[in-house]
């Protein structure tokens, strides 16, 4: 393979292909004459439709895609950054972080102007679909009378289950809807939840383009797509998640925003039943992104997060999270 032709590994869902196609288009726009090919890889999460607690946590939608890069079947892989494990495949790096999309969660279903209002209009016992342990915890904190139900399948499938009445509402990422449907359609269909309380998972809204570390030619090719702000935000959020053992069995969130030259981080750790949540924030220069993420995680641990993590390791709270 050469830098005049780039093979992009991608999951086969419509959203994943849309994301990979957007990267291919961006590359060709800055490198006229470049040939691109998308190699579709079927992942464990795509093949195994059992509940996520039965088949594991993070890596379900990325491991096989990463392997295509490691094995040389693809030059790069395009991931939703929130799906990536803390440790990448051997000799691989996040070679590029393009401009980030919205980081917030949204509510599909219900009625009202905001996501909180939509949740508020749902009757007692209404079924809210999500496969995220973090969203389950926050939903239980906000509306303990609602029933959180496992919602598997790609984004198209989840939207159809709301439309067909299998669930009364669903909580999903705004970024996926916007990439799939466009911002105007997303605004009509869904309402945003406040990001300072419904803190998103590390990496939500960001794309991570992975490549082998030694491929300097690809680093040069991808450089025009790099967004420094998105890189700093993602770096801090991943450091926070890694410090808190942020696999999918841990209901945590971290949102980093670059504001007036400072990186502002908000972190969350919770019990799955919403019985206890810890939130904290920190700020500092973007150059210290890793240190800031770790420092925020340490502050959460000191505020009682160590007790939450211990409970999460017990049989009382089995791992049920999904990317």
Secondary structure as UniProt FT lines:
FT   TURN            3..4
FT   STRAND          5..10
FT   HELIX           14..30
FT   TURN            32..33
FT   STRAND          35..40
FT   HELIX           44..47
FT   HELIX           52..55
FT   TURN            58..62
FT   HELIX           63..70
FT   TURN            71..72
FT   STRAND          76..80
FT   HELIX           81..83
FT   TURN            90..91
FT   STRAND          92..96
FT   STRAND          105..109
FT   HELIX           115..121
FT   TURN            124..125
FT   STRAND          127..129
FT   HELIX           133..142
FT   TURN            144..145
FT   STRAND          147..149
FT   HELIX           155..163
FT   TURN            164..165
FT   STRAND          169..173
FT   HELIX           174..181
FT   HELIX           183..189
FT   STRAND          190..192
FT   TURN            195..197
FT   TURN            202..205
FT   STRAND          207..212
FT   TURN            213..214
FT   HELIX           216..222
FT   HELIX           223..225
FT   HELIX           228..243
FT   TURN            244..245
FT   TURN            248..249
FT   STRAND          252..259
FT   TURN            260..261
FT   STRAND          262..270
FT   TURN            272..273
FT   STRAND          277..285
FT   HELIX           286..288
FT   HELIX           289..300
FT   HELIX           301..305
FT   HELIX           306..313
FT   TURN            315..316
//
